[in-house]
Amino acid sequence: MPSLKQTEQTRSWSQWKKNGEHWVWVNASAVAICLIMVIGLIGLIVVRGLGHFWVNDVQQIQLQNGTLWLGEQIDTEKSITNDAKQKSKTQILYKVGNREEYSLDFKWFDGEQIKNTTKPEWVAVIERYEWGNAYGKITNLHWQGKTYGINEPQALDNALQAVQNIREKIHTIEKNDIGRTNYQLNEIRLERKKIKADNSLNEIQKNKFYAQLYHKEKKISAHYQEIKKELDKHHKKLEEQGYVTFVLSDNKSKQINLGHIVRVYFPNQMDVVDRTLFYFEKLWEFIIEDPREANTEGGIFPAIFGTVALVMLMTLFVTPLGIITAIYLREYTRQGLIVRIIRISVNNLAGVPSIVYGVFGLGFFVYFMGGSIDELFYSFNLPSPTFGSPNMLWASLTLTLLTLPVVIVSTEEGLNRIPRAIREGSLALGSTKFEVLWRIIIPMISPSIMTGIILAIARAAGEVAPLMLVGVVKLAPDLVIDGNAPFIHLDRQFMHLGFHIFDVGFQSPNIEAAQPLVYATAALLIFIILLLNITTIIIRNNLREKYKALE
Amino acid sequence: MAAPIALTTKNWCLKYGKTEALKNLNIEIPEKKVTAFIGPSGCGKSTFLRCFNRMNDLIDNVSVEGKIMLYDEDIYDPRVDISILRQSVGLVFQKPNPFPKSIFENVAYGLRIQGKKNKTELQDTVEWALKNANLWNEVHNRLNDNSLSLSGGQQQRLVIARAIAVKPQVMLLDEPTSALDPLSTLKIEELILQLKQDYTVVIVTHNMQQAARVSDYTAFLYLGELIEFNETTKIFSTPKEKQTEDYITGRFG
């Protein structure tokens, strides 16, 4: 009897091949490559993006010629020279701030020029609402008529807190009261146009309405003037708070108005705990604030809000439409050539480049549908469009069209998987076809529907190209949902994280400042898509548990 | 046959496209008795059974001829409401097919379809149906559990409970035990014997012993034809036809 043990021969290459081990290795490497790519991508974005908010030391750079600079080291590069004999030079990028003095925030220094660098404790960074950061030395503070020296840091904190309070008041007034009155005045303007265009009214009636509107407008205007006065008072107060005397690296002295300061910090004095706290403060600001300075400073809240609102609205449209279509295709039509053609067309729609949907959305939704709505209901406001311009509604409908195939296909697959026995069991109890669908089948396919929605969200949240045609803009501080009745304004344009990446990355005048924001915004976009997906996946898994199909 | 007749077929024929599946069947199924259909695979007994609550309507290319009477009503009359028919003629399938809902909701399903919403009425009926299906003792403390957590035999009794909850006149059982283990089979058989006190039961079975054990009448079908129909004792002891004798003694089939 031959031995069952492996011999030298059977352990050979051919045996290895026979067992298919080489294929196992190929597969494993393919998986490994995918993993490395995904981890690399997310790692790069997260490190570059979220690293942006970390406080770096500010260095004092002394050049060979004696001049002094202050700045944060951002990047080092070896420049390639044409001359082979000359050794390659190192160039170092510093963020030197003080844009109003040096015209650029960033400056390249030749490695050879730098004599030495130090990290003096006295360096202060002043974040301003305009002109970016200022780096330098605070010599003294003038606040409400008194002068404080640098040995009284508490005074600076108090002053900044007071400024902050005034600023918050201004912000509340601007955002709520001014916003509301502007909205109301605009409504009156539209109302007046409407009356003017209404042919069923005679002159006397019109004049009566005009008088009413005039009265109303007067009241609101008076209110507006009051608010404006109040606002001006606060602004004046803000300006009069005082100033910080500040010495730049080249010994030039400046005064910075307290009202223009976001915050002041001393990076070289901060320890790890301070820096961590500061990091989260900056990150939080990035998430909840409106953008400043051509989107290169401040936060991106409107973009986050726009993205989430767009995706939610799209889900709201695409889910019922997809389910109804799939049910009709699968359950009610006779399966024949036409249905097969429809099904193939639907599947192929999923492969159409998204910009094509954008073009379609612009032509059909914006110009045709929006234009028709304007003509029918808002003709008094023409030639300025109401729904006939790119906005949230048309953008979400365009995305609905884009993601519809995914929902239809996965719903149909769910319908295919329902065992015949379940349908017959329900019919045998005397239910009609509709009752079977409504009470048994739709609950049972709900996990498949959710799978479709997950895929739809993943696709829609990342789309930028079609949105540029149908509603996204660079800056839209008015959110789609706000406190003015009717609260939801789908006729507004909106900001979007995907477009924000494009805008900050490619349209920004300040490239070096924008670059980390591109990564940070990308990281946030990934995070939000992840969050949306995880939510739907949890819902799906619950449904799956509940409606386990018969095995 | 002293008992009144529940179901009657007259010259019943059924075609799938052009293939004749059932040929000229005439049978009178007595009330509150168990009638078994036996015959080799493909002889049309399941198809025949499904004619009694018009489940064959679901298949596209089926055409039928003849008459089926439930008491004195022609069930293929175009004026018949299929929902009402199916509520009076219940069907239990070969494989248990509970809905992915709770035990309670499964049994209450037929009642909800009828539009009944009264909670106490639903509860009472569910309890009554589960008791009649000999399942109450096993599930009464977990009525809200998913029905798919039950064993196969329990699921089949649940499906029977679901069918009797709508209080039908006739119960059709299509090989109700072929997917079950012997012990569960025994329980279902006991249940069938109990059911015949209130319902007319028609059962399709492959299992000769089962037919002998539970049925009062037996019909032997072969290639879409009714070969013999008689009291079970007579069929099994003194079959008139040679084919019947061959089949029940296991010479073919």
Chai-1 contact restraints between the chains, C-beta under 6 A:
chainA,res_idxA,chainB,res_idxB,connection_type,confidence,min_distance_angstrom,max_distance_angstrom,comment,restraint_id
A,A421,B,F93,contact,1.0,0.0,6.0,A-B,restraint_1
A,A421,B,K95,contact,1.0,0.0,6.0,A-B,restraint_2
A,A421,B,N97,contact,1.0,0.0,6.0,A-B,restraint_3
A,I422,B,N97,contact,1.0,0.0,6.0,A-B,restraint_4
A,G425,B,N97,contact,1.0,0.0,6.0,A-B,restraint_5
A,A428,B,R86,contact,1.0,0.0,6.0,A-B,restraint_6
A,A428,B,L91,contact,1.0,0.0,6.0,A-B,restraint_7
A,L429,B,G110,contact,1.0,0.0,6.0,A-B,restraint_8
A,G430,B,S83,contact,1.0,0.0,6.0,A-B,restraint_9
A,G430,B,R86,contact,1.0,0.0,6.0,A-B,restraint_10
A,G430,B,Q87,contact,1.0,0.0,6.0,A-B,restraint_11
A,G430,B,I113,contact,1.0,0.0,6.0,A-B,restraint_12
A,S431,B,I113,contact,1.0,0.0,6.0,A-B,restraint_13
A,E435,B,I113,contact,1.0,0.0,6.0,A-B,restraint_14
A,I440,B,F99,contact,1.0,0.0,6.0,A-B,restraint_15
A,M444,B,P100,contact,1.0,0.0,6.0,A-B,restraint_16
A,Y547,B,P100,contact,1.0,0.0,6.0,A-B,restraint_17
A,K548,B,P100,contact,1.0,0.0,6.0,A-B,restraint_18
A,K548,B,L148,contact,1.0,0.0,6.0,A-B,restraint_19
